[in-house]
Structures are given as structure tokens and as C-alpha cells.
Amino acid sequence: MSEPSGLSGLMQGHGLLISSLLRHAARHHADTEIVSRRADGGLDRRSWAGIEARARRLAAAFRALGVAEGERIATLAWNDWRHLEVYYAAPGMGAVCHTVNPRLHPSDIAYILNDAADKVLCIDPGFLPLLGAIAAELPTSLTDIVLLDDTLPATLPALPAHLRLHAHEALIDAAAGDFVWPVLDERAASALCYTSGTTGRPKGVLYSHRSTVLHAFGINMADAMGFRAVDRVMPVVPMFHVNAWGIPYAAAMAGAALILPGRQLDGASLHALMNAEQVSMSAGVPTVWLNLLAHLRSTGGRLDTVQRIMTGGTACTSLLIDAFADEYGVRMEHAWGMSEISPVGTYHALKPAQSALPEAERRRHLLKQGRVLALLDMKIVDGEGRELPWDGVQFGDLKLRGPWVTAAYFGQAPGSALDADGWFATGDVATIDADGFMEITDRSKDVIKSGGEWISSIALENIAQSHPDVAEAAVIAARHPKWDERPLLLVVPRPGRTPTEAGLLDAFTGKVPKWWLPDAVLIVGELPHTATGKLQKTALRARYADHLLALKTD
């Protein structure tokens, strides 16, 4: 074998392992708090040192149950300290932490558990009825169920006879306390998350230790989440949703405190917890912040310590950015990502040129999803695969590549999710301006193609949702006899408001080309959402796709 060319570095070869993040937090930020709201409303207080010690015992318990390296340990749980212990115990021992979204349809949950061939299921007591509903469909690979509680309840759902049941605390109490985190291959699988299945069955995304640690470094950069040891971070985004956007790992890396809100995610509960626990930074989807804003406005409440809020999942509106900045002094930070990219890909942090813009222009700029994180690269291409210029005007299909971008879905051939040049197609349509700021204009399946030209449904939705009479809005492509497709606006009014079609259409004047204006407006009582809180446009299109054709024939 020939000698490698060039001179090799002489640095130590320690792998990038998730257990190293927890060991760091326990050793150097031992007393920093992990605060969890329990189901009864009370608070549980732990520390990074305490979580690390309990996670090692839990890892020993999993090993005693027969869990081998690479086997999957599933969770159906909220954001709390026991879930956090599984987050670290499973990958730390060499297994895979498989978070399952309990908001999915039970048939999808059963499918996901079987597709992953889970060995152990860790479940919050509140989800026991759900477990009972899918008992007959549980995978044959499943051997043990761990109830994330002090003890087992007197009454349990009927389950297959071969399953062994354990209480989380009993497992930890009985486990050996001398477990040592093993040295693993940094490319070994660490976590498994499934997409929400809006276009078919959910698909698994399998993360590695290396990709997860690099992603934590990426989001901890100053122009992203940038956690510090003095921060008290509250992830409202669920831990079952793409690893809570990487926050449990990034917080350990920085030694920041974690405030875990449990199942109580209404505006009043979040407000009380934020102030009581002096939260400095929080993260979640726009719907959460709209509910918090409504609560603050109706009660006259204030946010005593919150400095910034990171939002993603769906596009943030100018209403949220302006309201939190002007009324509460809180900076709303826009980001974008998806399960397939671990999930954060871009973060909106201003460059000097944007910081110098007049206030109104700077605020409008904040609606963009931001700049790509270091170590990632992105591009937009046309329908023929040709790269488009970064002019902020032309929009095309968004592609990414980098060390925390998936190469294949779980169970599929390596590299099968990539094109010939190694790029991953996100399914989003976007523009990129000359300074590298990306803005999502649509999902590729949601873009409206009118007379051969594209119309951005997201741009129209952002304008509609800034109307004072609108609580929520959706724009879909409706079939048209002349133009193939035209925009149809659906609006949920704010309580006590009665928006009119004329008044809503006036809001678009001067903000988009005239030919972009919706052809019709429908006032509806509610809009359907996916299990992750996104607008379910497939359901809207199925119901309203022929609405304009019906108007033409009336």
C-alpha cells in the first residue's frame, strides 16, 4: 500500500461523541440548572452533573435489558428531565435515540415503530392510552417498555404478554453506578427522527454522533443561537421534533441552563414559566408565539428577562417581529431547517450593510430565513438543474450539502437522497440575495404556477397575516380555466373581527405585482395543520382546488 501524500497533522484523534457534550457540561457546569415542569404543574430541579450521573445509570440499565449497539430506543415524551436522560443515555451507550411524534396519527406511529424496529419504548404516562390503541400493531422487535415516571400505575392498557414493563426511576435505582461512556466511532448512528409524512408515509432520518456534534457547534456560533453559560434557554419546540432543533446538545456544549416546559405550552403557562425561571432565550414555531403574544396583550403581561426568541418551522410574519420588538423589547430571530438537515440550515443575522438600512427596510429584511451556517453550502436551480444567480429576485429549487445533511433515508441505499453532484434537494423554492440571505418563497409542491409564471404563496400569506383582522391565513393554488392556477386566500378571523374580501385584498396593494392578487377570499373557522404545526395545504387543495372553477360556472 502506498504512503499517504502530504504531511499528517499531529493532533489527538478523539472522536466527536454526544457523551462528550454531557461530560463537559457535568464537569465544567456541574451546578447549572435543568428545570422541568411536571404534569401536575410543579417544578423538578436537576443539574448537568445530576443528569450525567443518572444518564450513565440509565445507559447501564438499557444494557442490562439487552440493548446492543445500533439498536433503537424509542421515546413518546414531552420536554422534561427524564426525556433528556434518554437523549444522552441511548446514544452514549451506542444505541440510537428514536424520538416519535405523539401528534401523528396512531397508524403512522405504529408504522414508524415497526419501520425502526425499536427494541425499547420509553413513554410518558400521558401517552398510555395511545399505547393501548396501537398495542396490536407494536413491532415484534419490542421487548421492553419504560414508563417515564416514579412507579408503574395500578392500571395499564392491555399489551402483548412478552413485553416487560419498568418504571424509569426503578430502573435507574437498580442500575450500576460505575458505567463508563464507551469510545464509539463518531460516524455511528446516534438518533433517528421521522418526517411528518405530509406526502406519503414518514421517512426516517438517521443522524450520527459526528453530524450532531458539528450541528451543535454550528448553531452555537454567535450569528446563530450562540448560547452562553449565563443563558437560561427554554426549548418550546418539542424534543420529539428534530432533536428539539439541537438545543439539548448545544446547551450542554455551552453549559447553559435548560428550562423544559413539559406539556403545558399555552400562552399563560409559557409566560409564567419564562418570568419565574428568568428565561433569556426561547425557541419554537410561530403558532406558539402568536398564542403568547395574544396572552400578553390581553393581560398586560411583560417578559421580564427574555432577550430573544428563535422561530422556525414555518415563515415568521412581520406582525410577530414588530410586536415583540416594539411592545416587549424582544428580538425575534428567523431560522430555517428541516429534519433532513439536523435541522438548522440558515439563521438570520444581519451583516453590516443590513444593519445600516433604514428601520423599515431592516425589519422587512428580517423576514428572510437568513444565511447558511458555516460548513454548509446552498444553491438554487431552475427546472433544468442550472444554478440561478443570487440576485434576490429569481427563485428556484433550494439544494444543500454539508456534514449534517442526510445522504439517504433510513433503510435506503447510501447516497440515494442526493443528486449526482452530492446535493440534497430540500423541496423548498427560494431566492438568495447578493449578500447570501436566503428567503423561502414556497414549497415546490405549493408554488402557484399562473400562466407559466410563479407566484409565492408564502409572500401572500405573510401580507394577509399582517392584517389586523386576521388570525391565520393560507394561500393555495386553485385551478383556473385560463391561467391553469390562480391564488385562493383562506382566512381565519381574529375573535370579534369580521374581515371583508375587499379589505383583505387592499392589504396587498403596492406590495406585490397586481397579477399576484388572490382571485378570491374565503373566510373559514379554522385551518388544518400537520402534527408539527405546519399548514396542511394538501388537505386545503383537496377541498378547494376547484373553487374558482365553480365560481366561473355560477
Protein Blocks (a to p, Z undefined) as FASTA:
>chain_A
ZZdedjddfbdfbdcdfklmmmmmmmmmmmpccddddfkopacdddfklmmmmmmmmmmm
mmmnopaehiacdddddddfklmmmmmmmmmnopacddddfkbcfklmmmmmmmnopabd
cddfklmmmmmmmmmmpcfklmbdcddbfbdcfbdcdddfklccddfklmmmmpcfkbcc
ddddfkbcfbdcddehlnocdddddddfklmmmmmmmmmpmklnopafkbccddfbdfkl
ghinommmmmmmnopacddebjalcfklmmmmmmmnopabdcddfklmmmmmmmmmmnop
acfklmbdcdehiacdfklmmmmmmmnopacddddddfknopafbdcdddfklmmpcfkl
mmmmmmpgbjcdehiacddddfkopacddehlagcddddddjkbcfbdehiaehklpcfk
opacehiacdddfkopacdfbdfklpcceehiacdfklmmmmmmmpmkbfbdcddddddf
klopacdddddddehiacdfklmmmmmgokacfklpcfbdcddfbdcddfkopacfklmm
mmmmmmmmmmmmZZ
